C-alpha cells in the first residue's frame, strides 16, 4: 500500500482528515498587487488551507509569435496569441516574496505552480512548502523530475492526460525523488461542465496507482467538488476571485468569497458524514429508541383471552415486545388481565 496521508506545513492530508482546500489565485490579481493581497486576505477569512500562485512569464511559457498555431481559437481567450495571453495573465516574479511574506504573516500556507526550471529555483529560494504541476505541464516530465528533486510534496493535475500519461507522470515524480504525492483529477475546460467530470475516475486512479487523489474543479459551483469527497478526494483546488465579473483572465470561472467559504464548510461536512462502518446506534439515536414501534394491547383483555389482530397491534412507543414477535403471539392466551395501552411482554402470555 502507498501512503495513507501526507502533510504540507504540518497539515495532514488524507482520508482521515477533512479535505485540504486550496484557493487558486491564478491570474485573478488582474495586474494589481493590492488585489492579490486582498485575495489572500479573503481566502484566509474563508478558512482555506492554502493559497496557490502560478509562476511563469510569457517568455518562460512560450515565444512571441502570431503564427496560427500560437493563436487561441474559441473559448474565453479567443483571438489572443499565447504570448499576449500570458503577458496579460502572469504574476510578476517580484510579487512572489511580498505575497509569501504576507501569507506567512496571516498564518496561511502559500505555494505555487512552477512552469519551468527557473520558477522552481525561485520558489525554492522562498522556501515553498509544496509544488503543484498544472495539467498542461503534466506531460513535461523533465520539469516534473526537476520539481520532484526538491523533496517537497507535489500535487499534479491530470486534465487532458491519457491513462498512459498519468502513469508516466507519477513514475517521473517518484523517480525524481517525490515521496509525498497527490494526483488531482481535472477537466481542462474553463469553465467545465459537471457532466464532463466523471468523478468515478477518482477511485480508479487511486486504486490503479496507489496514490492519494483530489480534484481540481473548474465548474462554477461547489456541487462537483463536494461530491468528490464521497469518492475519495482528500484535496480540492478551486480558482478564487473577489468578483467574478471583474474581467480578468480567470475571473469568470472562479468562486467568490461567500462561495469559497461554503466550499470549506460543505466539504468538511461531506467528509464528516462519510464517517466509518459502524452499526452501533449513535448517542442521539439511543434517546429515540423509545419512539420505535412495539407490541401493545389495544383493547382491554382478560386472563384467558386470545391475542388477535383486534386486541394486539404494533404501535409507537417502543416499550413492548419487538414487532417481529407479532405472528408468534397471535392465538396465544393471556395469563393476566391487561388494559388498553399495556406494553406486551412474554410474561403476560402462556
N, C-alpha and C positions, 0 to 999 in steps of 0.2 A: 504493500500500500504506500502511496505517496503521502505528502504532508497533509495533515488534517487541519492545520492552520499556519498562518504566517503572521508577522506583525510589522507595522510601519509606525515608527516613532512611539513604540510601546503599546500601540492599539492593536489588539489581537483581531485577526480576520479569519473567519471560518464558520462552519455550520453551527458551532456552539456559541456564536456571538451575533449580535444584531448586525444587519448589513452595514458595510462600510460605504458611506455616501461621499462621492467626490463631485464638487461643483466645478465644471469645466469653464474657465473664464474665456478661453479661446480668443477670438477676435472681438469680443464684446466690449473691450475697452474703447473701441471706436476712435483710436488715436489720441485718447485723452488719459494721461496718467492719473489724474484725480478720479476719473470714472473707474479706473482699475482698482484704486484704493477703496472707493465706495462699494465696489462689488465684493472685495474682501470683507468689508465690514458687514454687508448684508448677508454674506454666506455664513459668517460667524454667528450672526444673530439667528439665522435659520437653523443652526445646530448641525451643520455638516461636519464630517470628519476631516476633510481636506479640500483645498482648492488646487486646481491644476492649471498650469500655463502651457503655452506652446512656444518652443524655442527654435526659431528659424528666421532667416531673412529671405527676401526674394532671390538673392544670389546663392544661398545655400540650398535652395529647394528646386530651382530651375534656372533658365537663362533667358535674357530678354530676346524674344523672338515673336514676330507676328505671323509666322508660318501657320498654316491651318491646323496642324497637329498640336500647336501650342495655344490654341484658342478654344474657349469653352462654348459649347452649343447647348442651349436649353437650360432649364432649371433656374435657380436663384441668380446665377452669375453669368447669364447668357451674354455672349459677345465680348467678354473680357479675355485678355490674354492671361495665361497663368502668371506671368511676371507681374502684370498690373494688379491682379487679384492679391498676390502675396505681398506686394509692396503696400497695398491698402490694408491688408489684414494683419500683418506681422506685428509683434510686440518688440519695440526697440530693446536691444540687449542691455542697454544701460538702465532700463527699468527693473531688471531682474533683482539686483541686490536690494534696492529700496523696498520692493514688494516682498521679497523673502524676509527682510528685517521687519516690515510692518506685520506680516502674518505671524512671525515668531513672537512679536510683542503682544499679539492677540491670543497667543497660545493656539494657533491654528496651523495645522500641518500644511505645507506647501511643497509641491514638486512640479515637474514639467515633462512634456514630451520633447525629446531631442530629435532633430531631423537630419543631423549629420554629426560626424565625429567632434567637430569644434564645439557644437552645442553641448555634448556630453562633457567635454573638458571644462567648459564654462560653468555648467551645473555642478560638477564635482568641486570646483573652487568655492561654490556656495554651499557645499555640503548637503546637497539634495538628499533626502532620506529614501527616495524611491524613484523609479523611472517608468514612464508609460510609452509604449510603442504604438503609434497610431496605425489604423487599419491600412492606410495607403503605404505605410513603411514596413508592414509585416513581411513583405517579400524581400526587403533589403537585409539579407542575412548577415552581411558584414557589419552593418550598423547594429543589428541585434546582438551579435557576438561581442562587439566593442562595448556596448552598453552593459552586457552581462558581466564583462570583465571588472566592472566597478564593485561587484559583490553585493550590490544593493537589491532589494526586492524589485521585481519587474511585473508590470501589468501590460498585457498585449491584447489589442483589439483585433478581431478577425473578420471585419467587413470585407466582402468580395473574395475571401480566401476559399480555395478548394480544400477538400479533406486532406489531400496530399500536402498542400501548403501549410495547413495547420500543424501537421506532424513535423514538417521541416522547421517551422519557426520555433516550436517547442524544443526540438532537438538542438537547434542553434543556440537558444538561450541556455539550455542545460550544459551543452558542450562548452559554452563561453564562460561558465562559472556561476550562473544564476542558480541559487538554491531555493529561493522564495519566489514563487510564480503564481499569478492569477491570469487565466485566459478569459477575455471578455467576448461573449457572443455579440455581434454587432451587425447592423444593416446600414451600409454606407449610402443612404439617401437622406436628403435634407429638405423638408422633414421626411421621416419614414412613416409608413402606414403600419398599424398594429398587425394586420393580417400578413404582412411580409416577414414578421419576426420569427415565426416557427420556434417558440420558446422551448419546445421539447429538445431542441439542439443542445441545450444546457446539460441535460442529463447524459446525452450521448457523448459530448466532448469530455465531460468529467470521467465517464466510465472508460472510454477508449484510451484516454491519455493520462489518467490517474492524476488529475490536476484540480485545483480549486477553480471554480468558474464564477463569472459575474456577467453583468450586462452593461454595454454602452448603448444608451437608449436615445434615439433621435426622434421619437414620437413626440407629439405636442401636449400630452397629458401624462398622468402618472400610472394609469391602469396597467400598461405593459410592464413597467418597472416593478410595481408592487406584486403583480402576478409572478414575475420571475423568481421572487423569493421562495415561493412554494415549490419551485422546480430546482432549487439549489443555489441560486445566485447569492453569493456572500459579499458582493461588492456591486454597487450601482454608480454609474457615471452619467451625469446629465449636464448639458450646456446650460449656463446660467447668465441671466442679464437683469438689469434693473428695469428695463422697459422693452417689451417685445416689439414695439412699434418705432424704436429709435433709429432704424435704418441701417444698422451695422451689418457686416457680412453674415453673422450667425444669429443675429437677434431674433429672426422670425421663427426659429425652431428651438428657442431656449425657454427655460422656465423663468418666471418672475418670482420675486421673494416669497410671496404667500404660498405659491405652488411648491417651491423648494422646501419650505417649512412643512408642508403637508407630506411631501415625499419622505422626509426624515421621520415624521411621526407614523405615517401609514406603513412604511416598510418595516419599521420596528414592530408595529402591531401585527403585521403579517408573520413576521419571524416568531414572535411570542405565541401566536395562535398555532403554529406548527407543533410546538412542544415536543412530546416524545410518545412512544407507545405506552399507554397507561390505562388499564381497565379499572383502576380503583376510582371510587367516587371522589369528586373534588370536595373540598371543605364546604363550599356553598351548596353543593348538591345534597350533602348529608342532611342539612336542615330542611330540605324539601321532600325527603322520603315519606314523611307522614301524609303528604298530599297525593301519593300514588293511590291506585285502586287496590281494594282488597275485598274480601267476602264479608257481607253483613246480613244480619236478619232484618228483613224489610217489612215483615208483618209479624204481629205477636204470635208466638208459638208456645205450645205446652209440651211438657215431657211426654215422649211417645209419638209426637207429630213427625211426619216425614218431611225432609227438606225437598222443596220443589223450586221451580223457576219463579214461582209467585212469592215465596217467602224468603228466598235467598238470592242476592244479586251481588255482582261485582260493582262497587261504587267507590268514590272517594269519601273519606280519607283512607289511610293505609295501615290502620291498627289491627285489622283482621288477618285471616289466613290469605296467602297469595292466591290470585285468581287461577293459577294453574291447578289448584285442587278442586275447582268447581265441579267438573264431571264426576270425580270420585266421591264427592259428598252428596250429589243428587240421589235421593231414595234412601239415604241413611236416616236413622231415627234420632231425635233429640233425647238426651238423658237429663235435661234440665228445662225449666221454663225460661223463655227469653223474650224480652220486649223488643218491639221495633227499634232499630238503631243500635242493636248489640253487635259488637265485633265478634265474628265466629272464631272459635278455637277448637282444636281436636278434642279437648276435654268435654266439650258440650255435646258430642255425638257418640253413639255406640260404636 
